[in-house]
Amino acid sequence: MLSAASGGVLRAVLVDGSSLTVDDVAEVAFGKARVEIAIGVQERVEEARRAIVELTESGAVVYGVTTGFGALASHRVSPREACLLQRNLILSHSTGVGRELPKEAVRAMMLVRLNTLAKGYSGVRYRVLELLAEALNRDLVPVVPEKGSVGASGDLAPLSHMALALMGEGEAYWRGRRVRGEELKKALRELGGPLELSYKEGLALNNGTPATAGLACLLIHEGQAVAELADLALAMTMEALLCSTDPLNSRLHELRPHRGQAESAKLARAFLAGSCLVGSSSKPMLREMGLSLAELVELEGSPEGTRVRLSSRLLSALGVSSAQLAEAITLKTGIRAHAEGKYSLGLVCPVSEARELLSEMDFTRAELGRVQDAYSIRCAPVVHGALREALSFARRIVEVEINSVSDNPVIMPDSREVLSGANFHGQPLALALDTLAIALTYVSLISERRVFRLLDPALNRGLPPFLIEGSGLKTGLMITQYTAAALASESKVLAHPASADTIPTSANQEDHVSMSMTAALKARKILENTKTVLAIELLNASQAISLRLEAAGLSESCLGAGTKAAYSYIGELLGLPIREDRPYSRDIIRVRETLPEILDAARGKLAD
């Protein structure tokens, strides 16, 4: 998993207990950085260790060190049994079930645990930190089931499975294989293990929020890319539907200065820079595309005045029917016009007058009756911006959490005090993750609505029904919207806040819990759903653009800087335009799997 670009040395993330960032965690989790324990950490850790050794061996009553756990806290444990207590803790708390957490999520959890121990208030030996660092740098990854945490006393089950593997008792991935038993212990010996737990070390490893916090780091890191992908999908849909760019105008967002919506509008503008398919509602459309009305019509006399034969290029370029164009001409000139067929209309005036009238005529979106686009277009910067605000809120909460002491009790080395509190309780994380889950759901819902508009012939401004020529015999991309709707609706169900729930545990000693890990797992599923919905929008928007350009006789040069790059990438990937029905799930999956490359292609063309 660990890899350096171009054979170079991996960047080192310094573990000092106070400066870890969300992006640091993501880089280490995905094997793009190694860890290095900062100078000064060992001294802090060993001072706290001396304190816990003195307290334990003097017979002091210390929760979880010389007592049982939870509802068993009143049970005293002798110093000679204190190490066995820690081993039993990890064995008994390894109760996780369900699917395995992804390797990157486990690595994120390990790094967060390492950083919290580096603060020097947990009472562990320094070799515990060294083993965690070696496991990260050598890519030994414990097998950790995803279910079993209620978010207080922290993430007990997942963290216990992590510790179990470091003890040589569980399972782990090592050099591409799943290992256990003697094979695992042999691997651990290469790293300075296996770990034989001493006073408080089991509790320091399995108590706290690192599993939730690690997942949260990955969600925030990937969520930022989702926010940008949403803006790219919006921009491409706007081009396909010949939309107004007025909702992206920076002056609008200055008057309601939520940072998220301003950033969303700015990025969409950047993706669309130079596009001739979009523009202000008051800006003439044909001139922008390099087209002339006079060149796209033929005139002939009729008993009523003039018959105007319309080219399909004209109607596609304007995104109108002959009836809509006739109404626009009537309103613009005062001369009555009426549709006579799909590609013809009548003007109640002589041919000579009609020729002069049409020679310089152009139309704005407003003149074609499109003063405003639908909410799924017009409100998108606000909705996408709300995701950015949720990401910002979550990042602030999470970056405090991953640089905090979250196990219990806390050892105060200077005074030799032991403070029992609740830094393990995951409520701040649960609330932030639920907020992020809801914001991601909004993005999938508004994206699905744009997919619907692209496919519906009553809404897609002259494109073929379900984005395929010969619809009827062919179904086209119709059912891709069903998939988007299914995923968006599933996310609505999952968006119910986990943080609104609690359930008593440990004989009512632990009578309020946060469900933070549940919030993280739900948010992860919603993130994946949202990525797929956006992939479906990108697929439909790209097919729509290809049909629009072809019908209007325009080239890719009409597209925006970023949208052209994304369209070219997707077009080459899928062989657009699609002309015959095929299993579209393959197209969805191919776009979904290449979302990072599509976004990079679009970003790479943006002006500084």
RAWO-V119615 format. One record per pair of residues at least 4 apart in sequence whose C-alpha atoms are under 7 Angstrom apart, sorted by the first residue. I is the first residue (numbers start at 1). J is the second residue. Records with the same first field share a line. If there is no record, write none. Layout:
BEGIN
I=J / J
END
This chain:
BEGIN
1=31 / 139
2=31 / 32 / 139
3=31 / 32
4=8 / 9 / 10 / 32
10=32 / 33 / 34
11=33 / 34
12=33 / 34 / 35 / 36
13=24 / 33 / 34 / 35 / 36
14=35 / 36 / 37 / 38
15=20 / 35 / 36 / 37 / 38 / 115
16=37 / 38 / 41 / 115 / 118 / 119
17=115 / 116 / 118 / 119 / 403
18=403
19=403
20=24 / 402 / 403
21=25 / 399
22=26 / 217 / 221 / 395 / 399
23=27 / 221
24=28
25=29 / 108 / 111 / 217
26=30 / 108 / 217 / 218 / 221
27=31 / 32 / 33
28=32 / 33 / 34
29=104 / 105 / 107 / 108
30=104
34=137
35=133 / 137
40=44
41=45 / 118
42=46 / 126
43=47
44=48 / 120
45=49 / 118 / 120 / 123 / 124 / 125 / 126
46=50 / 125 / 126
47=51 / 413
48=52 / 120 / 121 / 122 / 123 / 411 / 413
49=53 / 123 / 124 / 125
50=54
51=55 / 413 / 416
52=56 / 123
53=57
54=58
55=59 / 60
56=60 / 66 / 79
57=79
59=79
61=66 / 67
62=66 / 67
63=67 / 73 / 409
64=68 / 69 / 200 / 203
65=82 / 199 / 200
66=76 / 77 / 78 / 79 / 82
67=73 / 74 / 75 / 76 / 77
68=72 / 73 / 74 / 75 / 76 / 77
69=73
70=506 / 509 / 510
71=506 / 507 / 509
77=81 / 82
78=82
81=85
82=86 / 199
83=87 / 197 / 198 / 199
84=88
85=89
86=90 / 197 / 198 / 199 / 200 / 201 / 202 / 203
87=91 / 197 / 202
88=92
89=93 / 202
90=94 / 160 / 163 / 164 / 202
93=156 / 157 / 160
94=157 / 160 / 161
95=148 / 157
96=145 / 146 / 147 / 148 / 157 / 158
97=145 / 146 / 147 / 148
98=145 / 146 / 147
99=145 / 146
100=143 / 144 / 145 / 146
101=105 / 106 / 144 / 145 / 146
102=106
103=107 / 141
104=108
105=109 / 214 / 215
106=110 / 141
107=111 / 136 / 141
108=112 / 214 / 215
109=113 / 210 / 211 / 214
110=114 / 132
111=115
112=116 / 210 / 214 / 402
113=117 / 210
114=118 / 129 / 132
115=119 / 403
116=402 / 403 / 404 / 405
117=122
119=405
121=410 / 411 / 412
122=204 / 410 / 411
123=200 / 411
124=128 / 200 / 201
126=130
127=131
128=132
129=133
130=134
131=135 / 191 / 192 / 193
132=136
133=137
134=138 / 191
135=139 / 140 / 191
136=140
139=174
140=172 / 173 / 174
141=172 / 173 / 174
142=162 / 165 / 171 / 172 / 173
143=171 / 172 / 173
144=158 / 161 / 162
145=158
146=158
148=157
149=155 / 156 / 157 / 158 / 517
150=155 / 513 / 514 / 515 / 516 / 517
151=155 / 425 / 426 / 513 / 514 / 515 / 516 / 517
152=424 / 425 / 426 / 513 / 514
153=207 / 208 / 424 / 425
154=207 / 208 / 209 / 424 / 425 / 426
155=159 / 206 / 207 / 208 / 209 / 211
156=160 / 206 / 207
157=161
158=162 / 211
159=163 / 205 / 206 / 211
160=164 / 206
161=165 / 170
162=166
163=167 / 205
164=168 / 169 / 170
165=169 / 170 / 171 / 172
166=194 / 195
167=194 / 195 / 196
168=181 / 184 / 185 / 194
169=181
170=180
171=178 / 179 / 180
172=178 / 179 / 180
173=177 / 178 / 179
174=178 / 179
179=183 / 184
180=184
181=185
182=186
183=187
184=188
185=189 / 194
186=190
187=191
188=192 / 193 / 194
189=193 / 194
197=201 / 202
200=204
201=205
202=206
203=207
204=407
207=407 / 408 / 424
208=406 / 407 / 424
209=213 / 406 / 424 / 426
210=214
211=215
212=216 / 516 / 517 / 520
213=217 / 398 / 402
214=218
215=219 / 520
216=220 / 520
217=221
218=222
219=223 / 524
220=224 / 391 / 395
222=226
223=227
224=228
225=229
226=230 / 531
227=231 / 384 / 387 / 388
228=232
229=233 / 599
230=234 / 384 / 534
231=235 / 264 / 267 / 268
232=236 / 268 / 271
233=237 / 534 / 537 / 538
234=238
235=239 / 268 / 271 / 272 / 563
236=240 / 541 / 563
237=241 / 541
238=242 / 243 / 278
239=243 / 277 / 278 / 545
240=541 / 544 / 545 / 548
241=460 / 461
242=277 / 278
243=278 / 373
244=278 / 279 / 280 / 281 / 373
245=249 / 278 / 279 / 280
246=280 / 281
247=378
248=265 / 269
250=254
251=255
252=256
253=257 / 262
258=262
259=263
260=264 / 385 / 386 / 388 / 389
261=265 / 381 / 382 / 384 / 385 / 386
262=266
263=267 / 385
264=268 / 381 / 384 / 385
265=269 / 381
266=270
267=271
268=272
269=273
270=606
271=560 / 561 / 562 / 563 / 606
272=560 / 561 / 562 / 563
273=560 / 561
274=559 / 560 / 561
275=558 / 559 / 560
276=288 / 289 / 558 / 559
277=558 / 559
279=283
281=364 / 365 / 366 / 371
282=364 / 365 / 366
283=364
284=288 / 362 / 363 / 364
285=289 / 362 / 363 / 364
286=290 / 291 / 292 / 362
287=291 / 292
292=296
293=297 / 358 / 359 / 361 / 362
294=358 / 359
296=310 / 311 / 314
297=308 / 309 / 310 / 311
298=308 / 309 / 310
299=306 / 307 / 308 / 309 / 351
300=306 / 307 / 308 / 351
301=305 / 306 / 307 / 351
302=306 / 307
304=348
305=347 / 348 / 349 / 350 / 351
306=346 / 347 / 348 / 349 / 350 / 351
307=344 / 345 / 346 / 347
308=344 / 345 / 346
309=343 / 344 / 345
310=314 / 343 / 344
311=315 / 343
312=316 / 551
313=317 / 551 / 552 / 553
314=318 / 552
315=319 / 320 / 321
316=320 / 462 / 548 / 551 / 552
317=552
319=461 / 462
320=324 / 325 / 461 / 462
321=325 / 462
322=326 / 339 / 342 / 343 / 344 / 345
323=327 / 338 / 339
324=328
325=329
326=330 / 337 / 338 / 339 / 345
327=331 / 337
328=332 / 367 / 368
329=333 / 337
330=334 / 335 / 336 / 337
335=348
336=347 / 348
337=345 / 346 / 347 / 348
338=345 / 346 / 347
339=344 / 345 / 346
340=344 / 345 / 346
341=345
349=353 / 354
350=354
351=355
352=356
353=357
354=358
355=359
357=361
363=367 / 368
364=368
365=369 / 370 / 371
366=370 / 371
373=377 / 378
374=378
375=379
376=380 / 446 / 449 / 450
379=383
380=384
381=385
382=386
383=387 / 442 / 443
384=388 / 443
385=389
386=390 / 439
387=391 / 436 / 439 / 440
388=392
389=393
390=394 / 435 / 436 / 439
391=395 / 436
392=396
393=397 / 432
394=398 / 432 / 433
395=399
396=400
397=401 / 428 / 429
398=402 / 429
399=403
400=404
405=423
406=423 / 424
407=423 / 424
408=420 / 421 / 422 / 423 / 424
409=418 / 419 / 420 / 421
410=418 / 419 / 420
411=416 / 417 / 418 / 419
412=416 / 417 / 418
425=514
426=430 / 514 / 516
427=431 / 499 / 514 / 516
428=432
429=433 / 516
430=434 / 499 / 514 / 515 / 516 / 519
431=435 / 499
432=436
433=437 / 519 / 520 / 523
434=438 / 497 / 498 / 499 / 519 / 523
435=439
436=440
437=441 / 495 / 523 / 526
438=442 / 495
439=443
440=444 / 526 / 527 / 530
441=445 / 488 / 491 / 492 / 495 / 526 / 530
442=446
443=447
444=448 / 488 / 530 / 533
445=449 / 488
446=450
447=451 / 533 / 534 / 537
448=452 / 481 / 484 / 485 / 533
449=453
450=454
451=455 / 481 / 537 / 540
452=456 / 481
453=459 / 460
454=460 / 540
455=460 / 465 / 466 / 467 / 478
456=460 / 465 / 466
457=462 / 463 / 464 / 465
463=467 / 548
464=468 / 469
465=471
466=475 / 476 / 477 / 478
467=476 / 477 / 543 / 544
468=476 / 579
469=579
470=474
471=475 / 476
474=581
475=581
476=581
479=483
480=484 / 536
481=485
482=486
483=487
484=488 / 533 / 536
485=489
486=490
487=491 / 529
488=492
489=493
490=494
491=495 / 526
494=522
498=515 / 518 / 519
499=514 / 515 / 516 / 519
501=515
502=512 / 513 / 514 / 515
503=511 / 512 / 513
504=508 / 510 / 511 / 512
505=509 / 510 / 511
506=510
515=519
516=520
517=521
518=522
519=523
520=524
521=525
522=526
523=527
524=528
525=529
526=530
527=531
528=532
529=533
530=534
531=535 / 592
532=536 / 592
533=537
534=538
535=539 / 588 / 591 / 592
536=540 / 588
537=541
538=542
539=543 / 588
540=544
541=545
542=546 / 567
543=547 / 576 / 577 / 578
544=548
545=549
546=550 / 576 / 577
547=551 / 577
548=552
549=553 / 554 / 555
550=554
554=558
556=564
559=563 / 564
560=564
561=565 / 605 / 606
562=566 / 602 / 603 / 605 / 606
563=567 / 602
564=568
565=569 / 601 / 602
566=570 / 598 / 601 / 602
567=571
568=572
569=573 / 598
570=574
571=575 / 576
574=587
584=588
585=589
586=590
587=591
588=592
589=593
590=594
591=595
594=598
595=599
596=600
597=601
598=602
599=603
600=604
601=605
END
